[in-house]
Amino acid sequence: MDSEKRKNPRLEANYIANYRTSESSDQGYRMVTLKNISAGGALFTTAERLNVSTDVDMELNIPGSKRTPLTAVVVRANQVHRMNLNLYEIAVKFNVKGAYQSSINYLDNLIKKRLAY
């Protein structure tokens, strides 16, 4: 999707995030590196196959900011091959209503400040 069509500015960055699904909640959170992020969603790579429409609990760990809890849903999952590994590039859309609205607002302001530099 072109950046002109995006509702929220997207930040290309290598930030750490943790995620879990209802199916993997007994295994705790899994750590991933975000490829990019906006107040609307994020993109990351994982070894776990996640299906479209899977609900995901996330914690973002952006340097210089507070830990940000969010919920999301998988909107795209593509298999990729890197260094003889089968990985999945996962795009999630953040749930922007309800209890996590303050996290979304915080994230949106943080991204806009970082993009201004």
C-alpha positions as CSV (number, residue, x, y, z in Angstrom):
1,M,0.0,0.0,0.0
2,D,1.3,3.4,-0.9
3,S,2.1,5.8,1.9
4,E,-0.3,8.3,0.4
5,K,-3.2,5.9,1.0
6,R,-2.2,5.2,4.6
7,K,-4.3,6.8,7.4
8,N,-1.4,6.8,9.8
9,P,2.3,7.6,9.3
10,R,4.4,4.5,9.2
11,L,7.8,4.3,10.9
12,E,10.4,2.0,9.5
13,A,12.3,0.7,12.6
14,N,13.7,-2.3,14.3
15,Y,11.8,-2.2,17.6
16,I,11.3,-5.2,19.9
17,A,7.7,-6.5,20.5
18,N,6.3,-9.4,22.3
19,Y,3.1,-11.2,21.1
20,R,0.9,-14.2,21.9
21,T,-2.2,-15.6,20.6
22,S,-5.0,-17.4,22.4
23,E,-3.6,-20.7,21.0
24,S,-0.1,-19.9,22.3
25,S,-1.0,-18.2,25.6
26,D,0.1,-21.2,27.6
27,Q,3.6,-20.7,26.1
28,G,3.8,-17.0,27.1
29,Y,4.9,-14.2,24.9
30,R,7.2,-14.6,21.9
31,M,9.7,-11.9,21.1
32,V,9.9,-10.4,17.6
33,T,11.5,-7.4,15.8
34,L,9.1,-5.1,14.2
35,K,9.9,-4.1,10.6
36,N,7.6,-1.1,10.7
37,I,4.9,0.4,12.8
38,S,2.1,2.9,12.7
39,A,-0.8,3.8,15.1
40,G,-2.9,1.5,12.8
41,G,-0.7,-1.6,12.8
42,A,2.7,-3.3,12.5
43,L,4.7,-5.7,10.4
44,F,7.0,-8.4,11.9
45,T,8.6,-11.7,11.0
46,T,8.2,-14.8,13.1
47,A,8.8,-18.6,12.8
48,E,5.2,-19.2,13.9
49,R,2.5,-19.5,11.3
50,L,-0.4,-17.2,12.1
51,N,-3.6,-17.3,10.2
52,V,-5.4,-14.2,8.9
53,S,-8.0,-13.1,11.5
54,T,-6.0,-14.5,14.4
55,D,-6.3,-12.3,17.5
56,V,-2.9,-11.2,19.0
57,D,-2.0,-9.6,22.3
58,M,1.1,-7.5,21.9
59,E,3.5,-5.5,24.1
60,L,5.7,-2.9,22.2
61,N,9.1,-2.0,23.7
62,I,10.1,1.1,21.9
63,P,13.3,2.6,23.2
64,G,12.8,5.8,25.3
65,S,9.1,5.1,25.8
66,K,6.9,3.2,28.1
67,R,5.9,-0.4,27.4
68,T,2.8,-0.3,25.3
69,P,0.2,-3.1,25.5
70,L,-2.1,-3.5,22.5
71,T,-4.4,-6.0,20.9
72,A,-4.4,-6.7,17.2
73,V,-5.7,-9.0,14.5
74,V,-3.6,-10.6,11.7
75,V,-4.6,-9.1,8.3
76,R,-1.8,-10.6,6.2
77,A,0.6,-13.6,6.6
78,N,3.2,-14.4,3.9
79,Q,5.7,-17.1,4.0
80,V,9.3,-16.0,3.4
81,H,12.5,-17.8,3.1
82,R,15.6,-16.4,4.8
83,M,18.9,-18.1,5.3
84,N,17.3,-21.5,4.7
85,L,14.6,-20.8,7.3
86,N,10.8,-20.8,6.7
87,L,9.5,-17.6,8.3
88,Y,6.3,-15.7,8.1
89,E,5.9,-12.0,7.6
90,I,2.9,-11.0,9.6
91,A,0.9,-7.7,9.2
92,V,-1.4,-6.9,12.1
93,K,-4.0,-4.2,12.5
94,F,-4.3,-2.7,16.0
95,N,-7.7,-2.7,17.7
96,V,-8.2,1.1,18.3
97,K,-11.3,1.1,20.4
98,G,-11.9,0.5,24.0
99,A,-9.3,-0.1,26.7
100,Y,-6.3,0.3,24.4
101,Q,-7.3,3.7,22.9
102,S,-4.8,5.5,25.2
103,S,-2.0,3.2,24.0
104,I,-2.9,4.0,20.3
105,N,-2.9,7.7,21.0
106,Y,0.5,7.4,22.8
107,L,1.9,5.4,19.9
108,D,0.6,7.8,17.3
109,N,2.2,10.8,19.0
110,L,5.5,9.0,19.5
111,I,5.7,8.0,15.9
112,K,4.9,11.5,14.7
113,K,7.7,12.9,16.9
114,R,10.2,10.3,15.7
115,L,9.3,11.0,12.0
116,A,9.8,14.8,12.6
117,Y,13.5,14.3,13.5
